[in-house]
Amino acid sequence: MYFTDRGIEELQRRRGEEEISLDWLAERLREFVDLHPEFETPVERLATWLARLDDPED
């Protein structure tokens, strides 16, 4: 188990029943990076990975 699994599990536990839009998620990611600019690169990589999940070229 990775250290990040704890945060993911908490997210599922607290908000697992909610439906959200990608616009909402994008805003939360922007807010997070504004508060924690040192995480800009990992957030950018996650967003890019999510955006390209269905892209057969990647």
Beta strands, then each sheet from edge to edge (+ up, - down):
end
